[in-house]
Structure formats: C-alpha cells, structure tokens
Amino acid sequence: MTLDTAVALVIALALLGANLPFVNERWLALWPARGGAKPLWGRLAELVVLYLLIGAAALGLEQHLGQIYPQGWEFYAITASMFLTFAFPGFVFRYLARR
C-alpha cells in the first residue's frame, strides 16, 4: 500500500465514521438501540469512540508504512476538529433538515 492510498483510506474512513452515528439507529452500526432511537448524548459518545477507533487504524497504517512519528496535543486537537467537521452533514441530516 502506498502512502497516497493510505491517506485516502484514512480520510474515507473518517468521513464514514463521522457520519455513521447520525444516519443509523444502531450502536456502532451493530446493536439495535432500545426504544428505537438513540439520544444525542449517545450519538456524541459514539462519535468519540469512532474517532478513537479510526485514529487507531491510522496509527496501524502509519506503522505499516514506516516508523510512527510522535505527535503533540496540537495534532489531536486538529484531527478532532476535522472529525467534527466531517460529522456536520450527518448532524444536519438528523437534526436540522426539514422532514
């Protein structure tokens, strides 16, 4: 796998993972929610879990391609902000779009 392919894969996973909590009613797309609907706090918690899982996948890809470069808090603040920005279409679909 080349570096360009790995970067594209991580970005695609981030786009999918950021919108996943808002487009379905299952926990982590696996287990059905009780009552048929997830609350907002559950969707936000799921967003954090998916951020961590996709970050772990990105670290695995980086390790596969070479040495892992140490990152400071700034890197994680920026990637968390990007992940929230990627989640905006799903949030609009779930809470702001008129039905």
WOQUIVEN-V63246 format. One record per residue. N is the residue number from 1. RES is the residue in three letters. OMEGA is omega as a letter, one per 20 degrees, with the letter a starting at -180 (NA if undefined). D_CENTER is the distance of its C-alpha to the mean C-alpha in whole Angstrom. Layout:
BEGIN
n=N res=RES omega=OMEGA d_center=D_CENTER
n=N res=RES omega=OMEGA d_center=D_CENTER
END
This chain:
BEGIN
n=1 res=MET omega=r d_center=22
n=2 res=THR omega=r d_center=22
n=3 res=LEU omega=r d_center=20
n=4 res=ASP omega=r d_center=20
n=5 res=THR omega=r d_center=18
n=6 res=ALA omega=r d_center=16
n=7 res=VAL omega=r d_center=15
n=8 res=ALA omega=r d_center=14
n=9 res=LEU omega=r d_center=13
n=10 res=VAL omega=r d_center=10
n=11 res=ILE omega=r d_center=10
n=12 res=ALA omega=r d_center=10
n=13 res=LEU omega=r d_center=7
n=14 res=ALA omega=r d_center=5
n=15 res=LEU omega=r d_center=7
n=16 res=LEU omega=a d_center=7
n=17 res=GLY omega=a d_center=4
n=18 res=ALA omega=a d_center=4
n=19 res=ASN omega=a d_center=7
n=20 res=LEU omega=a d_center=8
n=21 res=PRO omega=a d_center=9
n=22 res=PHE omega=a d_center=11
n=23 res=VAL omega=r d_center=13
n=24 res=ASN omega=a d_center=14
n=25 res=GLU omega=r d_center=16
n=26 res=ARG omega=r d_center=15
n=27 res=TRP omega=a d_center=14
n=28 res=LEU omega=r d_center=11
n=29 res=ALA omega=a d_center=12
n=30 res=LEU omega=a d_center=15
n=31 res=TRP omega=r d_center=18
n=32 res=PRO omega=r d_center=19
n=33 res=ALA omega=r d_center=19
n=34 res=ARG omega=a d_center=23
n=35 res=GLY omega=r d_center=24
n=36 res=GLY omega=a d_center=22
n=37 res=ALA omega=r d_center=20
n=38 res=LYS omega=r d_center=17
n=39 res=PRO omega=a d_center=18
n=40 res=LEU omega=a d_center=16
n=41 res=TRP omega=r d_center=16
n=42 res=GLY omega=r d_center=14
n=43 res=ARG omega=r d_center=11
n=44 res=LEU omega=r d_center=11
n=45 res=ALA omega=r d_center=11
n=46 res=GLU omega=r d_center=9
n=47 res=LEU omega=r d_center=6
n=48 res=VAL omega=r d_center=7
n=49 res=VAL omega=r d_center=8
n=50 res=LEU omega=r d_center=5
n=51 res=TYR omega=r d_center=4
n=52 res=LEU omega=r d_center=8
n=53 res=LEU omega=r d_center=8
n=54 res=ILE omega=r d_center=6
n=55 res=GLY omega=r d_center=8
n=56 res=ALA omega=r d_center=11
n=57 res=ALA omega=r d_center=11
n=58 res=ALA omega=r d_center=11
n=59 res=LEU omega=r d_center=14
n=60 res=GLY omega=r d_center=16
n=61 res=LEU omega=r d_center=16
n=62 res=GLU omega=r d_center=17
n=63 res=GLN omega=r d_center=20
n=64 res=HIS omega=a d_center=21
n=65 res=LEU omega=a d_center=22
n=66 res=GLY omega=a d_center=24
n=67 res=GLN omega=r d_center=24
n=68 res=ILE omega=r d_center=21
n=69 res=TYR omega=a d_center=21
n=70 res=PRO omega=a d_center=21
n=71 res=GLN omega=r d_center=19
n=72 res=GLY omega=a d_center=20
n=73 res=TRP omega=a d_center=18
n=74 res=GLU omega=r d_center=18
n=75 res=PHE omega=a d_center=16
n=76 res=TYR omega=r d_center=13
n=77 res=ALA omega=a d_center=14
n=78 res=ILE omega=a d_center=14
n=79 res=THR omega=r d_center=10
n=80 res=ALA omega=r d_center=9
n=81 res=SER omega=r d_center=11
n=82 res=MET omega=r d_center=10
n=83 res=PHE omega=r d_center=6
n=84 res=LEU omega=r d_center=8
n=85 res=THR omega=r d_center=10
n=86 res=PHE omega=a d_center=8
n=87 res=ALA omega=a d_center=8
n=88 res=PHE omega=r d_center=11
n=89 res=PRO omega=r d_center=13
n=90 res=GLY omega=r d_center=11
n=91 res=PHE omega=r d_center=13
n=92 res=VAL omega=r d_center=16
n=93 res=PHE omega=a d_center=16
n=94 res=ARG omega=a d_center=16
n=95 res=TYR omega=a d_center=18
n=96 res=LEU omega=a d_center=20
n=97 res=ALA omega=r d_center=21
n=98 res=ARG omega=a d_center=25
n=99 res=ARG omega=NA d_center=25
END
